[in-house]
Amino acid sequence: MSLFQNAAKVFNKAVTPLLNAPVVGDRLSKSMAVISYTGRRSGKTFSTPVNYQKKGDDTLIIGVMLPDSKTWWRNFYPDPGPITVTIGDAARNGTALAQRDEKRGVRVKVTFDA
């Protein structure tokens, strides 16, 4: 495991509980959520905090920073896959699709189920 991956693991473990903490959680939840998904190869369920932007009531965009050093988004590339997004106390199911741009950046679009 790389130094970056170790640092990300520590960060994720520290941030995730803060998303449900009084006062701090309300503020963080305006731009951070926890996503949960099942790995396509492993079949295991994973959860990780991410930054997001709302696009209406039924869509989120997750920008993946340093995408070549992360693997979670590949579960939604090139084909969409199921995802659960938890913001504060509310969990919503949806479908995620990752897209690469010409600069090798990655964005994951989440469309919530009706």
Backbone atoms as SQL, in Angstrom:
CREATE TABLE atoms (id INTEGER PRIMARY KEY, chain TEXT, resi INTEGER, resn TEXT, atom TEXT, x REAL, y REAL, z REAL);
INSERT INTO atoms VALUES
  (1, 'A', 1, 'MET', 'N', 0.856, -1.174, 0.000),
  (2, 'A', 1, 'MET', 'CA', 0.000, 0.000, 0.000),
  (3, 'A', 1, 'MET', 'C', 0.901, 1.235, 0.000),
  (4, 'A', 2, 'SER', 'N', 0.554, 2.211, -0.838),
  (5, 'A', 2, 'SER', 'CA', 1.375, 3.407, -0.967),
  (6, 'A', 2, 'SER', 'C', 1.178, 4.347, 0.221),
  (7, 'A', 3, 'LEU', 'N', 2.081, 5.291, 0.350),
  (8, 'A', 3, 'LEU', 'CA', 1.984, 6.304, 1.398),
  (9, 'A', 3, 'LEU', 'C', 0.677, 7.080, 1.258),
  (10, 'A', 4, 'PHE', 'N', 0.313, 7.419, 0.009),
  (11, 'A', 4, 'PHE', 'CA', -0.938, 8.135, -0.238),
  (12, 'A', 4, 'PHE', 'C', -2.129, 7.319, 0.247),
  (13, 'A', 5, 'GLN', 'N', -2.172, 6.042, -0.086),
  (14, 'A', 5, 'GLN', 'CA', -3.290, 5.184, 0.309),
  (15, 'A', 5, 'GLN', 'C', -3.378, 5.059, 1.830),
  (16, 'A', 6, 'ASN', 'N', -2.227, 4.974, 2.505),
  (17, 'A', 6, 'ASN', 'CA', -2.233, 4.921, 3.972),
  (18, 'A', 6, 'ASN', 'C', -2.777, 6.219, 4.561),
  (19, 'A', 7, 'ALA', 'N', -2.351, 7.352, 4.007),
  (20, 'A', 7, 'ALA', 'CA', -2.821, 8.649, 4.496),
  (21, 'A', 7, 'ALA', 'C', -4.318, 8.794, 4.251),
  (22, 'A', 8, 'ALA', 'N', -4.786, 8.350, 3.091),
  (23, 'A', 8, 'ALA', 'CA', -6.217, 8.427, 2.776),
  (24, 'A', 8, 'ALA', 'C', -7.031, 7.570, 3.732),
  (25, 'A', 9, 'LYS', 'N', -6.519, 6.403, 4.072),
  (26, 'A', 9, 'LYS', 'CA', -7.219, 5.510, 5.002),
  (27, 'A', 9, 'LYS', 'C', -7.376, 6.170, 6.373),
  (28, 'A', 10, 'VAL', 'N', -6.312, 6.792, 6.858),
  (29, 'A', 10, 'VAL', 'CA', -6.347, 7.488, 8.156),
  (30, 'A', 10, 'VAL', 'C', -7.332, 8.657, 8.087),
  (31, 'A', 11, 'PHE', 'N', -7.263, 9.435, 7.018),
  (32, 'A', 11, 'PHE', 'CA', -8.166, 10.576, 6.835),
  (33, 'A', 11, 'PHE', 'C', -9.616, 10.112, 6.823),
  (34, 'A', 12, 'ASN', 'N', -9.906, 9.079, 6.043),
  (35, 'A', 12, 'ASN', 'CA', -11.282, 8.577, 5.932),
  (36, 'A', 12, 'ASN', 'C', -11.817, 8.098, 7.281),
  (37, 'A', 13, 'LYS', 'N', -10.990, 7.419, 8.051),
  (38, 'A', 13, 'LYS', 'CA', -11.421, 6.943, 9.367),
  (39, 'A', 13, 'LYS', 'C', -11.683, 8.101, 10.328),
  (40, 'A', 14, 'ALA', 'N', -10.951, 9.190, 10.165),
  (41, 'A', 14, 'ALA', 'CA', -11.137, 10.351, 11.035),
  (42, 'A', 14, 'ALA', 'C', -12.359, 11.178, 10.624),
  (43, 'A', 15, 'VAL', 'N', -12.593, 11.318, 9.331),
  (44, 'A', 15, 'VAL', 'CA', -13.665, 12.181, 8.837),
  (45, 'A', 15, 'VAL', 'C', -15.042, 11.532, 8.955),
  (46, 'A', 16, 'THR', 'N', -15.132, 10.260, 8.674),
  (47, 'A', 16, 'THR', 'CA', -16.435, 9.596, 8.637),
  (48, 'A', 16, 'THR', 'C', -17.251, 9.805, 9.914),
  (49, 'A', 17, 'PRO', 'N', -16.696, 9.608, 11.119),
  (50, 'A', 17, 'PRO', 'CA', -17.503, 9.849, 12.326),
  (51, 'A', 17, 'PRO', 'C', -17.904, 11.316, 12.496),
  (52, 'A', 18, 'LEU', 'N', -17.098, 12.232, 11.984),
  (53, 'A', 18, 'LEU', 'CA', -17.413, 13.660, 12.107),
  (54, 'A', 18, 'LEU', 'C', -18.666, 14.042, 11.318),
  (55, 'A', 19, 'LEU', 'N', -18.978, 13.277, 10.281),
  (56, 'A', 19, 'LEU', 'CA', -20.151, 13.594, 9.466),
  (57, 'A', 19, 'LEU', 'C', -21.449, 13.439, 10.248),
  (58, 'A', 20, 'ASN', 'N', -21.424, 12.690, 11.347),
  (59, 'A', 20, 'ASN', 'CA', -22.617, 12.514, 12.183),
  (60, 'A', 20, 'ASN', 'C', -22.521, 13.257, 13.510),
  (61, 'A', 21, 'ALA', 'N', -21.448, 13.997, 13.700),
  (62, 'A', 21, 'ALA', 'CA', -21.267, 14.735, 14.949),
  (63, 'A', 21, 'ALA', 'C', -22.152, 15.985, 14.964),
  (64, 'A', 22, 'PRO', 'N', -22.678, 16.358, 16.142),
  (65, 'A', 22, 'PRO', 'CA', -23.480, 17.581, 16.226),
  (66, 'A', 22, 'PRO', 'C', -22.673, 18.800, 15.757),
  (67, 'A', 23, 'VAL', 'N', -23.311, 19.740, 15.169),
  (68, 'A', 23, 'VAL', 'CA', -22.763, 21.003, 14.658),
  (69, 'A', 23, 'VAL', 'C', -21.788, 20.763, 13.502),
  (70, 'A', 24, 'VAL', 'N', -20.695, 20.078, 13.752),
  (71, 'A', 24, 'VAL', 'CA', -19.688, 19.840, 12.710),
  (72, 'A', 24, 'VAL', 'C', -20.290, 19.024, 11.571),
  (73, 'A', 25, 'GLY', 'N', -21.050, 17.994, 11.919),
  (74, 'A', 25, 'GLY', 'CA', -21.652, 17.131, 10.914),
  (75, 'A', 25, 'GLY', 'C', -22.581, 17.873, 9.978),
  (76, 'A', 26, 'ASP', 'N', -23.370, 18.795, 10.524),
  (77, 'A', 26, 'ASP', 'CA', -24.286, 19.580, 9.692),
  (78, 'A', 26, 'ASP', 'C', -23.522, 20.392, 8.648),
  (79, 'A', 27, 'ARG', 'N', -22.425, 20.955, 9.055),
  (80, 'A', 27, 'ARG', 'CA', -21.623, 21.765, 8.126),
  (81, 'A', 27, 'ARG', 'C', -20.916, 20.897, 7.096),
  (82, 'A', 28, 'LEU', 'N', -20.292, 19.817, 7.571),
  (83, 'A', 28, 'LEU', 'CA', -19.574, 18.941, 6.645),
  (84, 'A', 28, 'LEU', 'C', -20.512, 18.287, 5.642),
  (85, 'A', 29, 'SER', 'N', -21.722, 17.951, 6.075),
  (86, 'A', 29, 'SER', 'CA', -22.668, 17.246, 5.210),
  (87, 'A', 29, 'SER', 'C', -23.171, 18.089, 4.041),
  (88, 'A', 30, 'LYS', 'N', -22.904, 19.369, 4.077),
  (89, 'A', 30, 'LYS', 'CA', -23.300, 20.224, 2.948),
  (90, 'A', 30, 'LYS', 'C', -22.426, 19.969, 1.724),
  (91, 'A', 31, 'SER', 'N', -21.254, 19.373, 1.936),
  (92, 'A', 31, 'SER', 'CA', -20.378, 19.085, 0.804),
  (93, 'A', 31, 'SER', 'C', -19.746, 17.693, 0.874),
  (94, 'A', 32, 'MET', 'N', -19.984, 16.969, 1.960),
  (95, 'A', 32, 'MET', 'CA', -19.407, 15.630, 2.100),
  (96, 'A', 32, 'MET', 'C', -20.489, 14.596, 2.384),
  (97, 'A', 33, 'ALA', 'N', -20.297, 13.420, 1.827),
  (98, 'A', 33, 'ALA', 'CA', -21.223, 12.305, 2.016),
  (99, 'A', 33, 'ALA', 'C', -20.396, 11.030, 2.156),
  (100, 'A', 34, 'VAL', 'N', -21.042, 9.964, 2.570),
  (101, 'A', 34, 'VAL', 'CA', -20.409, 8.646, 2.583),
  (102, 'A', 34, 'VAL', 'C', -21.098, 7.823, 1.500),
  (103, 'A', 35, 'ILE', 'N', -20.284, 7.288, 0.601),
  (104, 'A', 35, 'ILE', 'CA', -20.836, 6.412, -0.419),
  (105, 'A', 35, 'ILE', 'C', -20.564, 4.965, -0.021),
  (106, 'A', 36, 'SER', 'N', -21.504, 4.092, -0.346),
  (107, 'A', 36, 'SER', 'CA', -21.348, 2.656, -0.112),
  (108, 'A', 36, 'SER', 'C', -21.682, 1.941, -1.416),
  (109, 'A', 37, 'TYR', 'N', -20.880, 0.936, -1.722),
  (110, 'A', 37, 'TYR', 'CA', -21.046, 0.210, -2.974),
  (111, 'A', 37, 'TYR', 'C', -20.444, -1.181, -2.813),
  (112, 'A', 38, 'THR', 'N', -20.792, -2.058, -3.726),
  (113, 'A', 38, 'THR', 'CA', -20.248, -3.409, -3.734),
  (114, 'A', 38, 'THR', 'C', -19.200, -3.494, -4.830),
  (115, 'A', 39, 'GLY', 'N', -18.012, -3.958, -4.468),
  (116, 'A', 39, 'GLY', 'CA', -16.943, -4.092, -5.451),
  (117, 'A', 39, 'GLY', 'C', -17.319, -5.095, -6.523),
  (118, 'A', 40, 'ARG', 'N', -17.076, -4.745, -7.768),
  (119, 'A', 40, 'ARG', 'CA', -17.438, -5.632, -8.885),
  (120, 'A', 40, 'ARG', 'C', -16.652, -6.934, -8.853),
  (121, 'A', 41, 'ARG', 'N', -15.398, -6.868, -8.514),
  (122, 'A', 41, 'ARG', 'CA', -14.575, -8.082, -8.497),
  (123, 'A', 41, 'ARG', 'C', -14.669, -8.833, -7.179),
  (124, 'A', 42, 'SER', 'N', -14.589, -8.103, -6.076),
  (125, 'A', 42, 'SER', 'CA', -14.527, -8.748, -4.760),
  (126, 'A', 42, 'SER', 'C', -15.895, -9.144, -4.214),
  (127, 'A', 43, 'GLY', 'N', -16.924, -8.410, -4.597),
  (128, 'A', 43, 'GLY', 'CA', -18.249, -8.654, -4.040),
  (129, 'A', 43, 'GLY', 'C', -18.405, -8.109, -2.625),
  (130, 'A', 44, 'LYS', 'N', -17.366, -7.458, -2.107),
  (131, 'A', 44, 'LYS', 'CA', -17.399, -6.875, -0.758),
  (132, 'A', 44, 'LYS', 'C', -18.048, -5.495, -0.793),
  (133, 'A', 45, 'THR', 'N', -18.644, -5.122, 0.341),
  (134, 'A', 45, 'THR', 'CA', -19.227, -3.792, 0.460),
  (135, 'A', 45, 'THR', 'C', -18.186, -2.838, 1.032),
  (136, 'A', 46, 'PHE', 'N', -18.051, -1.689, 0.406),
  (137, 'A', 46, 'PHE', 'CA', -17.101, -0.665, 0.827),
  (138, 'A', 46, 'PHE', 'C', -17.846, 0.637, 1.104),
  (139, 'A', 47, 'SER', 'N', -17.312, 1.443, 2.007),
  (140, 'A', 47, 'SER', 'CA', -17.841, 2.781, 2.286),
  (141, 'A', 47, 'SER', 'C', -16.672, 3.741, 2.377),
  (142, 'A', 48, 'THR', 'N', -16.867, 4.922, 1.812),
  (143, 'A', 48, 'THR', 'CA', -15.812, 5.936, 1.855),
  (144, 'A', 48, 'THR', 'C', -16.433, 7.331, 1.798),
  (145, 'A', 49, 'PRO', 'N', -15.846, 8.298, 2.515),
  (146, 'A', 49, 'PRO', 'CA', -16.352, 9.670, 2.428),
  (147, 'A', 49, 'PRO', 'C', -15.873, 10.326, 1.129),
  (148, 'A', 50, 'VAL', 'N', -16.721, 11.180, 0.571),
  (149, 'A', 50, 'VAL', 'CA', -16.391, 11.899, -0.658),
  (150, 'A', 50, 'VAL', 'C', -16.953, 13.311, -0.595),
  (151, 'A', 51, 'ASN', 'N', -16.379, 14.193, -1.375),
  (152, 'A', 51, 'ASN', 'CA', -16.956, 15.527, -1.572),
  (153, 'A', 51, 'ASN', 'C', -17.941, 15.434, -2.728),
  (154, 'A', 52, 'TYR', 'N', -19.009, 16.209, -2.654),
  (155, 'A', 52, 'TYR', 'CA', -20.003, 16.170, -3.711),
  (156, 'A', 52, 'TYR', 'C', -20.548, 17.564, -3.987),
  (157, 'A', 53, 'GLN', 'N', -21.202, 17.678, -5.143),
  (158, 'A', 53, 'GLN', 'CA', -21.963, 18.873, -5.509),
  (159, 'A', 53, 'GLN', 'C', -23.350, 18.409, -5.903),
  (160, 'A', 54, 'LYS', 'N', -24.377, 19.067, -5.381),
  (161, 'A', 54, 'LYS', 'CA', -25.752, 18.739, -5.753),
  (162, 'A', 54, 'LYS', 'C', -26.071, 19.361, -7.106),
  (163, 'A', 55, 'LYS', 'N', -26.777, 18.600, -7.922),
  (164, 'A', 55, 'LYS', 'CA', -27.295, 19.081, -9.203),
  (165, 'A', 55, 'LYS', 'C', -28.785, 18.761, -9.212),
  (166, 'A', 56, 'GLY', 'N', -29.559, 19.610, -8.579),
  (167, 'A', 56, 'GLY', 'CA', -30.986, 19.344, -8.451),
  (168, 'A', 56, 'GLY', 'C', -31.246, 18.391, -7.290),
  (169, 'A', 57, 'ASP', 'N', -32.483, 17.899, -7.207),
  (170, 'A', 57, 'ASP', 'CA', -32.867, 17.029, -6.101),
  (171, 'A', 57, 'ASP', 'C', -32.442, 15.580, -6.300),
  (172, 'A', 58, 'ASP', 'N', -32.194, 15.184, -7.551),
  (173, 'A', 58, 'ASP', 'CA', -31.972, 13.771, -7.839),
  (174, 'A', 58, 'ASP', 'C', -30.599, 13.431, -8.374),
  (175, 'A', 59, 'THR', 'N', -29.668, 14.376, -8.368),
  (176, 'A', 59, 'THR', 'CA', -28.352, 14.126, -8.958),
  (177, 'A', 59, 'THR', 'C', -27.240, 14.746, -8.112),
  (178, 'A', 60, 'LEU', 'N', -26.151, 13.994, -7.976),
  (179, 'A', 60, 'LEU', 'CA', -24.923, 14.485, -7.340),
  (180, 'A', 60, 'LEU', 'C', -23.774, 14.279, -8.308),
  (181, 'A', 61, 'ILE', 'N', -22.782, 15.149, -8.210),
  (182, 'A', 61, 'ILE', 'CA', -21.539, 14.986, -8.944),
  (183, 'A', 61, 'ILE', 'C', -20.418, 14.858, -7.919),
  (184, 'A', 62, 'ILE', 'N', -19.627, 13.800, -8.061),
  (185, 'A', 62, 'ILE', 'CA', -18.474, 13.575, -7.181),
  (186, 'A', 62, 'ILE', 'C', -17.227, 13.746, -8.032),
  (187, 'A', 63, 'GLY', 'N', -16.411, 14.738, -7.704),
  (188, 'A', 63, 'GLY', 'CA', -15.135, 14.916, -8.385),
  (189, 'A', 63, 'GLY', 'C', -14.097, 14.037, -7.703),
  (190, 'A', 64, 'VAL', 'N', -13.388, 13.234, -8.484),
  (191, 'A', 64, 'VAL', 'CA', -12.393, 12.311, -7.916),
  (192, 'A', 64, 'VAL', 'C', -11.019, 12.961, -8.016),
  (193, 'A', 65, 'MET', 'N', -10.479, 13.328, -6.862),
  (194, 'A', 65, 'MET', 'CA', -9.147, 13.920, -6.830),
  (195, 'A', 65, 'MET', 'C', -8.102, 12.812, -6.979),
  (196, 'A', 66, 'LEU', 'N', -7.071, 13.040, -7.765),
  (197, 'A', 66, 'LEU', 'CA', -6.008, 12.063, -8.000),
  (198, 'A', 66, 'LEU', 'C', -6.587, 10.691, -8.368),
  (199, 'A', 67, 'PRO', 'N', -7.382, 10.625, -9.432),
  (200, 'A', 67, 'PRO', 'CA', -8.092, 9.391, -9.755),
  (201, 'A', 67, 'PRO', 'C', -7.202, 8.183, -10.042),
  (202, 'A', 68, 'ASP', 'N', -5.978, 8.409, -10.523),
  (203, 'A', 68, 'ASP', 'CA', -5.109, 7.270, -10.826),
  (204, 'A', 68, 'ASP', 'C', -4.566, 6.590, -9.575),
  (205, 'A', 69, 'SER', 'N', -4.719, 7.243, -8.421),
  (206, 'A', 69, 'SER', 'CA', -4.266, 6.627, -7.177),
  (207, 'A', 69, 'SER', 'C', -5.431, 6.051, -6.369),
  (208, 'A', 70, 'LYS', 'N', -6.640, 6.101, -6.953),
  (209, 'A', 70, 'LYS', 'CA', -7.826, 5.564, -6.282),
  (210, 'A', 70, 'LYS', 'C', -8.479, 4.522, -7.173),
  (211, 'A', 71, 'THR', 'N', -9.199, 3.615, -6.554),
  (212, 'A', 71, 'THR', 'CA', -9.824, 2.557, -7.340),
  (213, 'A', 71, 'THR', 'C', -11.342, 2.529, -7.235),
  (214, 'A', 72, 'TRP', 'N', -11.931, 3.171, -6.239),
  (215, 'A', 72, 'TRP', 'CA', -13.363, 3.018, -6.003),
  (216, 'A', 72, 'TRP', 'C', -14.206, 3.401, -7.202),
  (217, 'A', 73, 'TRP', 'N', -13.840, 4.448, -7.913),
  (218, 'A', 73, 'TRP', 'CA', -14.635, 4.954, -9.022),
  (219, 'A', 73, 'TRP', 'C', -14.677, 3.993, -10.208),
  (220, 'A', 74, 'ARG', 'N', -13.713, 3.082, -10.261),
  (221, 'A', 74, 'ARG', 'CA', -13.664, 2.129, -11.379),
  (222, 'A', 74, 'ARG', 'C', -14.822, 1.130, -11.322),
  (223, 'A', 75, 'ASN', 'N', -15.491, 1.038, -10.173),
  (224, 'A', 75, 'ASN', 'CA', -16.673, 0.192, -10.070),
  (225, 'A', 75, 'ASN', 'C', -17.834, 0.767, -10.883),
  (226, 'A', 76, 'PHE', 'N', -17.684, 1.998, -11.341),
  (227, 'A', 76, 'PHE', 'CA', -18.733, 2.690, -12.091),
  (228, 'A', 76, 'PHE', 'C', -18.241, 3.132, -13.465),
  (229, 'A', 77, 'TYR', 'N', -17.181, 2.482, -13.945),
  (230, 'A', 77, 'TYR', 'CA', -16.572, 2.856, -15.225),
  (231, 'A', 77, 'TYR', 'C', -16.190, 1.604, -15.995),
  (232, 'A', 78, 'PRO', 'N', -16.526, 1.468, -17.228),
  (233, 'A', 78, 'PRO', 'CA', -17.307, 2.373, -18.063),
  (234, 'A', 78, 'PRO', 'C', -18.817, 2.174, -17.915),
  (235, 'A', 79, 'ASP', 'N', -19.208, 1.142, -17.157),
  (236, 'A', 79, 'ASP', 'CA', -20.638, 0.869, -16.982),
  (237, 'A', 79, 'ASP', 'C', -21.123, 1.382, -15.639),
  (238, 'A', 80, 'PRO', 'N', -22.373, 1.826, -15.562),
  (239, 'A', 80, 'PRO', 'CA', -22.926, 2.301, -14.292),
  (240, 'A', 80, 'PRO', 'C', -23.128, 1.152, -13.314),
  (241, 'A', 81, 'GLY', 'N', -23.236, 1.528, -12.040),
  (242, 'A', 81, 'GLY', 'CA', -23.471, 0.533, -11.005),
  (243, 'A', 81, 'GLY', 'C', -24.257, 1.120, -9.852),
  (244, 'A', 82, 'PRO', 'N', -24.818, 0.252, -9.001),
  (245, 'A', 82, 'PRO', 'CA', -25.602, 0.721, -7.856),
  (246, 'A', 82, 'PRO', 'C', -24.719, 1.344, -6.779),
  (247, 'A', 83, 'ILE', 'N', -25.286, 2.328, -6.091),
  (248, 'A', 83, 'ILE', 'CA', -24.554, 3.043, -5.045),
  (249, 'A', 83, 'ILE', 'C', -25.556, 3.532, -3.998),
  (250, 'A', 84, 'THR', 'N', -25.090, 3.659, -2.771),
  (251, 'A', 84, 'THR', 'CA', -25.881, 4.293, -1.717),
  (252, 'A', 84, 'THR', 'C', -25.101, 5.508, -1.242),
  (253, 'A', 85, 'VAL', 'N', -25.775, 6.636, -1.149),
  (254, 'A', 85, 'VAL', 'CA', -25.154, 7.879, -0.696),
  (255, 'A', 85, 'VAL', 'C', -25.827, 8.285, 0.606),
  (256, 'A', 86, 'THR', 'N', -25.015, 8.456, 1.649),
  (257, 'A', 86, 'THR', 'CA', -25.536, 8.883, 2.946),
  (258, 'A', 86, 'THR', 'C', -25.066, 10.300, 3.216),
  (259, 'A', 87, 'ILE', 'N', -26.043, 11.198, 3.362),
  (260, 'A', 87, 'ILE', 'CA', -25.766, 12.592, 3.702),
  (261, 'A', 87, 'ILE', 'C', -26.467, 12.842, 5.023),
  (262, 'A', 88, 'GLY', 'N', -25.687, 13.114, 6.058),
  (263, 'A', 88, 'GLY', 'CA', -26.256, 13.236, 7.393),
  (264, 'A', 88, 'GLY', 'C', -26.843, 11.905, 7.799),
  (265, 'A', 89, 'ASP', 'N', -28.126, 11.891, 8.155),
  (266, 'A', 89, 'ASP', 'CA', -28.794, 10.652, 8.553),
  (267, 'A', 89, 'ASP', 'C', -29.576, 10.012, 7.414),
  (268, 'A', 90, 'ALA', 'N', -29.589, 10.635, 6.255),
  (269, 'A', 90, 'ALA', 'CA', -30.414, 10.151, 5.146),
  (270, 'A', 90, 'ALA', 'C', -29.581, 9.370, 4.134),
  (271, 'A', 91, 'ALA', 'N', -29.974, 8.124, 3.887),
  (272, 'A', 91, 'ALA', 'CA', -29.318, 7.291, 2.882),
  (273, 'A', 91, 'ALA', 'C', -30.247, 7.160, 1.679),
  (274, 'A', 92, 'ARG', 'N', -29.669, 7.357, 0.493),
  (275, 'A', 92, 'ARG', 'CA', -30.459, 7.230, -0.745),
  (276, 'A', 92, 'ARG', 'C', -29.721, 6.309, -1.706),
  (277, 'A', 93, 'ASN', 'N', -30.485, 5.448, -2.363),
  (278, 'A', 93, 'ASN', 'CA', -29.928, 4.549, -3.364),
  (279, 'A', 93, 'ASN', 'C', -29.987, 5.205, -4.733),
  (280, 'A', 94, 'GLY', 'N', -29.049, 4.810, -5.568),
  (281, 'A', 94, 'GLY', 'CA', -29.030, 5.348, -6.913),
  (282, 'A', 94, 'GLY', 'C', -28.106, 4.567, -7.810),
  (283, 'A', 95, 'THR', 'N', -27.804, 5.177, -8.943),
  (284, 'A', 95, 'THR', 'CA', -26.907, 4.605, -9.937),
  (285, 'A', 95, 'THR', 'C', -25.792, 5.604, -10.191),
  (286, 'A', 96, 'ALA', 'N', -24.557, 5.095, -10.212),
  (287, 'A', 96, 'ALA', 'CA', -23.396, 5.956, -10.438),
  (288, 'A', 96, 'ALA', 'C', -22.731, 5.588, -11.760),
  (289, 'A', 97, 'LEU', 'N', -22.224, 6.610, -12.451),
  (290, 'A', 97, 'LEU', 'CA', -21.485, 6.416, -13.688),
  (291, 'A', 97, 'LEU', 'C', -20.273, 7.343, -13.672),
  (292, 'A', 98, 'ALA', 'N', -19.080, 6.755, -13.799),
  (293, 'A', 98, 'ALA', 'CA', -17.845, 7.541, -13.826),
  (294, 'A', 98, 'ALA', 'C', -17.493, 7.887, -15.265),
  (295, 'A', 99, 'GLN', 'N', -16.977, 9.101, -15.449),
  (296, 'A', 99, 'GLN', 'CA', -16.551, 9.549, -16.767),
  (297, 'A', 99, 'GLN', 'C', -15.198, 10.225, -16.654),
  (298, 'A', 100, 'ARG', 'N', -14.320, 9.902, -17.588),
  (299, 'A', 100, 'ARG', 'CA', -13.013, 10.557, -17.672),
  (300, 'A', 100, 'ARG', 'C', -13.114, 11.691, -18.677),
  (301, 'A', 101, 'ASP', 'N', -12.398, 12.780, -18.404),
  (302, 'A', 101, 'ASP', 'CA', -12.348, 13.866, -19.386),
  (303, 'A', 101, 'ASP', 'C', -11.014, 13.829, -20.125),
  (304, 'A', 102, 'GLU', 'N', -10.828, 14.754, -21.032),
  (305, 'A', 102, 'GLU', 'CA', -9.619, 14.764, -21.858),
  (306, 'A', 102, 'GLU', 'C', -8.342, 15.044, -21.066),
  (307, 'A', 103, 'LYS', 'N', -8.480, 15.586, -19.859),
  (308, 'A', 103, 'LYS', 'CA', -7.318, 15.870, -19.015),
  (309, 'A', 103, 'LYS', 'C', -7.084, 14.758, -17.989),
  (310, 'A', 104, 'ARG', 'N', -7.751, 13.616, -18.166),
  (311, 'A', 104, 'ARG', 'CA', -7.657, 12.430, -17.304),
  (312, 'A', 104, 'ARG', 'C', -8.293, 12.636, -15.935),
  (313, 'A', 105, 'GLY', 'N', -9.115, 13.677, -15.819),
  (314, 'A', 105, 'GLY', 'CA', -9.892, 13.871, -14.602),
  (315, 'A', 105, 'GLY', 'C', -11.085, 12.922, -14.602),
  (316, 'A', 106, 'VAL', 'N', -11.620, 12.667, -13.419),
  (317, 'A', 106, 'VAL', 'CA', -12.767, 11.760, -13.307),
  (318, 'A', 106, 'VAL', 'C', -13.858, 12.428, -12.485),
  (319, 'A', 107, 'ARG', 'N', -15.089, 12.296, -12.996),
  (320, 'A', 107, 'ARG', 'CA', -16.286, 12.744, -12.275),
  (321, 'A', 107, 'ARG', 'C', -17.258, 11.581, -12.248),
  (322, 'A', 108, 'VAL', 'N', -17.901, 11.416, -11.108),
  (323, 'A', 108, 'VAL', 'CA', -18.899, 10.362, -10.975),
  (324, 'A', 108, 'VAL', 'C', -20.259, 11.038, -10.809),
  (325, 'A', 109, 'LYS', 'N', -21.166, 10.719, -11.719),
  (326, 'A', 109, 'LYS', 'CA', -22.521, 11.254, -11.644),
  (327, 'A', 109, 'LYS', 'C', -23.404, 10.216, -10.988),
  (328, 'A', 110, 'VAL', 'N', -24.089, 10.630, -9.911),
  (329, 'A', 110, 'VAL', 'CA', -25.013, 9.760, -9.199),
  (330, 'A', 110, 'VAL', 'C', -26.430, 10.257, -9.458),
  (331, 'A', 111, 'THR', 'N', -27.259, 9.374, -9.968),
  (332, 'A', 111, 'THR', 'CA', -28.670, 9.671, -10.183),
  (333, 'A', 111, 'THR', 'C', -29.455, 8.820, -9.193),
  (334, 'A', 112, 'PHE', 'N', -30.218, 9.478, -8.312),
  (335, 'A', 112, 'PHE', 'CA', -30.957, 8.753, -7.290),
  (336, 'A', 112, 'PHE', 'C', -32.186, 8.065, -7.861),
  (337, 'A', 113, 'ASP', 'N', -32.528, 6.926, -7.252),
  (338, 'A', 113, 'ASP', 'CA', -33.750, 6.212, -7.610),
  (339, 'A', 113, 'ASP', 'C', -34.960, 7.055, -7.230),
  (340, 'A', 114, 'ALA', 'N', -36.065, 6.832, -7.949),
  (341, 'A', 114, 'ALA', 'CA', -37.308, 7.576, -7.669),
  (342, 'A', 114, 'ALA', 'C', -37.899, 7.179, -6.329);
